[in-house]
Amino acid sequence: MGAKNSAAPIVIRRATAADAPEVATVYIASRRGAVAYLPTVGTDAEIRAFVIDRMVPEQETWVAEAVGRIAAVMVLDGDMVDQLYVSPDNQRRGVGDCLLAHAKQLRPTGLRLYTFQKNTPARRFYEDRGFVAKKFTDGATNMEREPDVLYEWIP
């Protein structure tokens, strides 16, 4: 799938093993930037190893490229958007929108995802794209122990 925004074409494709180091860089930068209030779960080296050794090769990992560089990453697990992170310098440029639209094409019967209750920009992003809050939790079941919300999109 390819899409355009005002800056550059955005290309969505499956991540490859060769992409894994750059995917890890985007993942770490996004988590450290946009959701800096989260407790750190693992060192950068541990997170990088997880992304390279497990996430990219074992999970359905998609990337969005802009100007030949990976600008965002998304992991799908069944009908769940398990991860969606846009590099800080590519936020609010349509990259996340393209990835989410791609997920909707891949899962036309519906999607679910969790985001943190404190992550107001993410919550607004998903709500603006048709996701509805279904369940609020105290965070007891997530790694960060941060209250989150389950969203659902049904076409």
C-alpha positions as CSV (number, residue, x, y, z in Angstrom):
1,M,0.0,0.0,0.0
2,G,1.3,3.4,-0.8
3,A,-0.1,6.7,0.2
4,K,1.0,10.3,-0.1
5,N,1.1,13.2,2.3
6,S,2.5,16.7,1.7
7,A,6.0,15.8,2.7
8,A,6.8,12.5,0.9
9,P,5.2,9.2,-0.2
10,I,4.5,6.8,2.6
11,V,5.1,3.1,1.8
12,I,3.7,0.4,4.0
13,R,5.4,-3.0,3.9
14,R,6.2,-6.0,6.1
15,A,9.4,-5.6,8.1
16,T,12.3,-7.8,7.2
17,A,15.3,-9.0,9.4
18,A,17.4,-6.3,7.7
19,D,14.9,-3.6,9.0
20,A,15.0,-4.8,12.6
21,P,17.8,-2.5,13.9
22,E,16.0,0.6,12.4
23,V,12.7,-0.7,13.7
24,A,14.2,-0.9,17.2
25,T,15.5,2.6,17.0
26,V,12.0,3.9,16.0
27,Y,10.4,1.8,18.8
28,I,12.8,3.1,21.5
29,A,12.7,6.7,20.4
30,S,8.9,6.7,20.3
31,R,8.5,5.1,23.7
32,R,11.0,7.5,25.2
33,G,9.5,10.5,23.6
34,A,5.7,10.4,23.3
35,V,5.1,8.3,26.4
36,A,8.0,9.5,28.5
37,Y,5.8,9.2,31.6
38,L,5.9,5.4,31.4
39,P,8.3,3.5,33.7
40,T,11.2,2.2,31.8
41,V,10.8,-1.6,31.2
42,G,14.2,-2.8,30.2
43,T,17.3,-1.0,29.0
44,D,17.6,0.2,25.5
45,A,19.9,-2.8,24.8
46,E,17.3,-5.2,26.1
47,I,14.5,-3.6,24.1
48,R,16.7,-3.5,21.0
49,A,17.5,-7.2,21.4
50,F,13.7,-8.0,21.9
51,V,12.8,-6.1,18.7
52,I,15.6,-7.6,16.6
53,D,15.5,-11.2,17.9
54,R,11.8,-11.7,18.6
55,M,9.4,-8.9,17.5
56,V,10.4,-8.6,13.9
57,P,11.1,-12.2,13.1
58,E,8.2,-13.8,15.1
59,Q,5.4,-11.2,14.9
60,E,3.4,-9.7,12.1
61,T,5.4,-6.5,12.0
62,W,4.7,-3.7,9.5
63,V,6.7,-0.6,8.8
64,A,5.9,2.8,7.2
65,E,8.7,4.3,5.2
66,A,9.0,7.9,4.3
67,V,11.9,9.1,2.2
68,G,13.5,5.7,2.3
69,R,13.6,5.6,6.1
70,I,11.4,3.7,8.6
71,A,9.1,6.3,10.2
72,A,6.8,4.0,12.1
73,V,6.2,0.4,13.2
74,M,3.0,-1.6,13.8
75,V,2.6,-5.1,15.1
76,L,-0.7,-7.0,14.5
77,D,-1.7,-10.1,16.6
78,G,-4.9,-11.4,15.3
79,D,-7.4,-8.6,15.5
80,M,-5.2,-6.7,18.0
81,V,-3.0,-3.8,17.1
82,D,-0.3,-4.8,19.6
83,Q,2.1,-2.0,18.9
84,L,1.9,1.2,16.9
85,Y,4.7,3.7,17.2
86,V,5.7,6.7,15.0
87,S,9.1,8.2,15.3
88,P,8.9,11.6,17.1
89,D,10.1,13.5,14.0
90,N,7.4,11.9,11.9
91,Q,4.4,12.4,14.1
92,R,1.4,14.4,12.8
93,R,2.4,13.8,9.2
94,G,0.0,11.1,8.3
95,V,2.3,8.1,8.9
96,G,0.3,6.6,11.7
97,D,-2.9,7.2,9.8
98,C,-1.5,5.2,6.9
99,L,-0.5,2.3,9.1
100,L,-3.8,2.2,10.8
101,A,-5.7,2.3,7.5
102,H,-3.5,-0.6,6.4
103,A,-4.5,-2.5,9.5
104,K,-8.1,-1.9,8.8
105,Q,-7.7,-3.2,5.2
106,L,-5.9,-6.3,6.6
107,R,-8.6,-6.9,9.3
108,P,-11.8,-5.7,7.7
109,T,-14.0,-7.3,10.3
110,G,-12.6,-5.2,13.1
111,L,-9.6,-4.3,15.3
112,R,-8.9,-3.9,19.0
113,L,-6.0,-2.1,20.8
114,Y,-5.0,-0.8,24.2
115,T,-3.5,2.6,24.8
116,F,-2.7,4.2,28.1
117,Q,-5.3,6.4,29.7
118,K,-2.8,9.2,30.1
119,N,-1.9,9.1,26.4
120,T,-4.4,11.8,25.3
121,P,-3.0,12.3,21.8
122,A,-3.2,8.6,21.1
123,R,-6.7,8.4,22.4
124,R,-7.8,11.3,20.3
125,F,-6.0,9.8,17.3
126,Y,-7.9,6.4,17.6
127,E,-11.2,8.0,18.4
128,D,-11.0,10.3,15.4
129,R,-10.5,7.1,13.3
130,G,-13.6,5.3,14.6
131,F,-12.3,3.4,17.6
132,V,-14.6,3.3,20.6
133,A,-13.4,2.9,24.2
134,K,-14.8,-0.4,25.5
135,K,-13.0,-1.1,28.8
136,F,-10.9,0.9,31.3
137,T,-8.4,-1.0,33.4
138,D,-6.2,-0.2,36.4
139,G,-3.1,-1.4,34.5
140,A,-2.6,-4.5,36.7
141,T,-2.3,-6.7,33.6
142,N,0.2,-4.6,31.5
143,M,3.9,-4.6,31.8
144,E,4.1,-0.9,32.8
145,R,1.3,-1.2,35.4
146,E,-0.2,1.9,33.9
147,P,-4.0,2.3,33.6
148,D,-5.1,1.7,30.0
149,V,-8.1,1.6,27.9
150,L,-9.3,-1.0,25.4
151,Y,-10.5,0.4,22.1
152,E,-12.4,-1.4,19.4
153,W,-13.1,-0.6,15.7
154,I,-16.0,-2.4,14.0
155,P,-16.8,-1.3,10.4
